[in-house]
Amino acid sequence: MYLTQLLHRQLQQQPDAVMTVNGDRARTVRESAQRIARLAGALQGLGVSRGEHIGILALNSDRYHEYLLAVPWADAVVAPVNIRWSPAEIIYSLKDASVKCLLVDDVFIPMIPALQQACPELATIIFCGDGPTPTGAHNYEELVTQGPAVEDARRGGDDVFGIFYTGGTTGTPKGVMLSHTNVMVSNLGMLASADTDDAGGVAVLTAPMFHMAAVGCWITYLMTDAKIIFAPGFDPVSVVTMIDKYKVTSIMLVPTMLQYVLEAATAMGTRLPSLKYLTYGASAMPNALLLKTLALIDGVKLLQAFGMTELSPVATLLTWQDHQDPEIMFSSGRAPINCEVKVVDLEDNEVPIGDVGEVVVKGSNVMVGYLNKPEATAEALRGGWMHTGDIGYMTERGYLFVVDRLKDMIITGGENVYSVEVENALASHPAVASVAVIAIPSGQWGEAVHAAVILAPGQSVTDEELRAYCGEQIARYKVPRTIEFRDAFPLSGAGKILKREIRKEYQELASDGTAR
Amino acid sequence: MYLTQLLHRQLQQQPDAVMTVNGDRARTVRESAQRIARLAGALQGLGVSRGEHIGILALNSDRYHEYLLAVPWADAVVAPVNIRWSPAEIIYSLKDASVKCLLVDDVFIPMIPALQQACPELATIIFCGDGPTPTGAHNYEELVTQGPAVEDARRGGDDVFGIFYTGGTTGTPKGVMLSHTNVMVSNLGMLASADTDDAGGVAVLTAPMFHMAAVGCWITYLMTDAKIIFAPGFDPVSVVTMIDKYKVTSIMLVPTMLQYVLEAATAMGTRLPSLKYLTYGASAMPNALLLKTLALIDGVKLLQAFGMTELSPVATLLTWQDHQDPEIMFSSGRAPINCEVKVVDLEDNEVPIGDVGEVVVKGSNVMVGYLNKPEATAEALRGGWMHTGDIGYMTERGYLFVVDRLKDMIITGGENVYSVEVENALASHPAVASVAVIAIPSGQWGEAVHAAVILAPGQSVTDEELRAYCGEQIARYKVPRTIEFRDAFPLSGAGKILKREIRKEYQELASDGTAR
C-alpha cells in the first residue's frame, strides 16, 4: 500500500469533486493531483533524492496536504516540524533528520536565518506562504506552475513515509519512522473496525498537521473521499463558524480543543447540527467533558482513538455504540481489527483481567523504529511488541482502561498512586478548571503527591478545602499533600499538559537541597 | 498483521461467544483457541518445521477452520488441496508444494495410498474425519486432546500464510503464495470500503474452503466476530434450511450456487428473511440472475467482490448502494481503499476511459508470487502490477466493466469478439439454461465463434433458431457459427465453466486435421 494510491483512487472515481478548501481557495481532485505531480517534479528538479527527508514548518493549509502527497510521489520522505517547539528543539529535529529542503510559511519565515545558521545542511527553502517570497527562497506556486508533472514513484509498503517527532512530554525528542504500510493499515483498520458511514462527507482539519493524530485523520478523510477544510490554527469561534458554514460532518478534536469549541458553540447559540462524527484522542478525556459533549451536540456519534505516534497512531477504539454503555464509555475502547493489544507486567507476561500493567501493541501499525536511535527502538519494541508506556487494565470483554502514563505514576510510601485518578477527583470540583498531578521528591515518602490547579473563572477555593473534597472520594494516601494554584500550564503540540516541565521545577528545587 | 491476531482479538473481546457450528458441534471462541493451540503443539511434536507447507484434503468443517489457524500458530504454511481436481492434479500440487504432512477427511481417505505412492515425501497423514482412523494415520481429535498448548508463533507480515492453487480454468496449476499481509489487507480493505454492518452476525460457509474466495470470506467473518456455520458441501436445500434455522445474516455464493439456492428457496416457500448481506463473485454474474436475486430476497444487500486468488482475492467491489443504480449494477464495481486498479494496453500504458484493455492491480493484496515459478511470477507482476488476464473498461467514475478473460477473447476474421457478450445474448433466450462461448480453430477465419449450450428443463430450440435470435441482438460476426447442445459442463472448484476443457476437444480435432 502507498499513500498516493488514495489520490489515484479519487482521481479515478470523483475527479471533479472538491478535495481541499483553504479560505477562498477550493480545488478539485484533478487540480490537486496535477499540482502534486508538478510539485513532485519541481522537488526532483531541485535535486531531491530517493528517500530524502523533506521538512515543513507551517500552519495547516491545502499546501500542507499537497506536500504530504507530493513528497512520496517524488519518492522522498516527509518530516513535518513541530510548530510548537522552541527553536532549539526544531534545530535538533532538523539536524537529526538531516533535512536539506524545508517548506516554510509566512508565520515561520522569520526563524529561517537562525535555523540555517545552526543547520548548515539546510540549503533549500521553499516559501509556501502567501506574502512576498524572501530572498534566497523558492516560491511554492512558481514551483507548482513550472514543475514538470512527473509519474508517481508509488513509494510504498515498508518504505518510510514520514519522520514524526515525538517525546515532547516525556523526554528527548525522537523521530518516529512510519512506513506507508504503517499509516495505511492503522487508518484502514480504524475504518474497518468502527461502524461509520461518512463517505463523501465534509471534514475540517484543525489539529496541527505536523502531529500524527492530525495526519491519521487526514488519511481517513482521503480514504472516505471527504472534502477537507483546512484551518490554519485553532480558534474555537472560527471552528464553530466553519462547521456551520461548510456543514462539516466529521471533525477530530483533542479534549482541550473540544472544551473550547463547546463553549464557543454554546455562546454562539448553535448545536452544530451538521456534525455526524466527532473523533477525540491524543490526551485523556475528562469524564465530565464527555458527558457535556453528548448533551450539547445533538445526535453526534463519538469515536475515541487512543494511541500514539509510534502506532500510526491508533491502539484502541471506542466506537459510538460503546459510548452508549455507561460501564465502558469512559474506557479507551478495544483493539481494532488490525492489531493486538495486551497488558503486561514488568517481565512482559500478560497480567490477569483487571490487573494493572503496561499496555503493549503488536501489528503492522507499529513503527519501523526511532531514527538514529537503535537502542531506544530495541527498548520500545522488545519482544516484537510496542511498549506504550501507558498503564491500564483490561476488562473481560477486552475494554482497556488507561490509568496513567508509566512515568506519571507516583510511588508514595510504597503505594502506587495513578495521577489520573487524583486528577479526576480534583477536576470534579466546580471551582477547578484544569489540574495536573505529579510526584515531587519527598524525604519522608520517597515521592509525594502534588497537584497544580487552574481555577475556573470567578471561582475560589483553598488548598485545604480541595484536600478535604478529595478525601471524600479517594483514599487518604492518594490525596495531594501539596496543592499550588497556577494561571496556565505548559502544553505540548497536541495540547497535552507537559507534566515533565512542572516536575522539573521541583526536581531542581530538590537538587538545591530545598525539598520538603 | 497476522491471521491469528483475529483469534486473539475474539478471545479478548468475546471468549464465550459461539465461534463455529458444524452439525451438532458448537464451539466457543475459547474452546476453538484452546484446540488450535494444542493442534499447533501436536503439529510441532510431529516434526513440522518453520515455514513447512501443511496440506488439507477435506470438505468444509470446523476442523478446516482450526487447521487454517493452527498451522500459522505453529509457524507453518497452509496448502489447501483442490478437492475437485483429478488425482493427477492433486499429486502435482502436493509434489510442487513438497507437502510432507496432510490432513484428510472421510471422503478423501481412499485416495491416500495412491497419493503416498506418487509422493514419497508425504509421510504424515492426519485423519480429520469422524469415522474410524485408517492404519498409519494420526487421529485429529487425539492430537488435539494430547497436544501441548503452545504459544502462538505469531507468524505474520510478509511471511507466507498459504499456497493456494489456481489456474485450473486457463492452464497449468500454479501455487499462489499469499502472505499474511496480503490476506489481511485485502479483507480489511473490503470491510473498510463497503458500508456493511454485520458485527456479531451469523455466516454460513458453503463455498469450498480450499478456494481463496471462501478463505477470504472466512477471514471477514473472523474480523466481524461472526458465528460461522460450516456446510460440508453445497446442497441448495440444506443451505436454505441452514439459513432459516440459524438466522444466517451473511453468505457468499458464486453465481452458479446462487441460482440453485434461489430455486430451492422458491420451492420451499421462503424468502430468506434473515439474510442481510449476500456476497457474490468468483465468476461472471448473469444480469438476469442479479435481478432475480433482488426480487426474491427481500431487503438483502448485495456485494460483488471481483478478483482472483492472486489478489487475496479482491480487486474491485460493487457495494450494495451501487446495486441500486441501473447504470452500474452490472459492472464489477470500483477499486477498494487498499489497492489501485487500472486498464492498460499491451504496452502497459493506461488506456482512455471507455477503452478496452487488460485489468492490472497494484497494492499490498498482490501475491508474493507463484511457487517455484519465477518466470510466471515475473510475467504476471511485470512493472509491479498484477496482470489479471481480464479485459474490461473503466467508466468516468471508476466503475470497471469486465468484458472477457484475455484468453477467452475470440479473434475471428480480424475482429475481436468477447465471449461474455455472446453468452449474455444467448442466455437471454428462455430455452437456454447455461452457455459457454469459445473460439475454435478455423481455416477460413483463424478462429470461429462456437457456443456450447445447456437447455432449460423441458425446453427445446434449434441451433438455427438460436443463431437467428442472436443476430437480432449482436453484430453478425459475433453470432456463433456453430452451436452444440450438451447435458453438462466441466466445472472448476469455484463453479466456473472450464472453457479450456471444451476448447481442448476442438483443438484435438484440429490437430487431427479434422477442423472445419
Interface residues (C-beta under 8 A of the other chain):
Chain A: M1 Q5 L6 H8 R9 Q12 Q13 Q14 P15 R154 G157 T181 M184 V185 L188 G189 L191 A192 D195 D197 A199 M223 R334 A335 I337 N338 C339 E340 V341 K342 K362 G363 S364 G384 M394 E396 R397 G398
Chain B: M1 Q5 L6 H8 R9 Q12 Q13 Q14 P15 R154 G157 T181 M184 V185 L188 G189 L191 A192 D195 D197 A199 M223 R334 A335 I337 N338 C339 E340 V341 K342 K362 G363 S364 G384 M394 E396 R397 G398
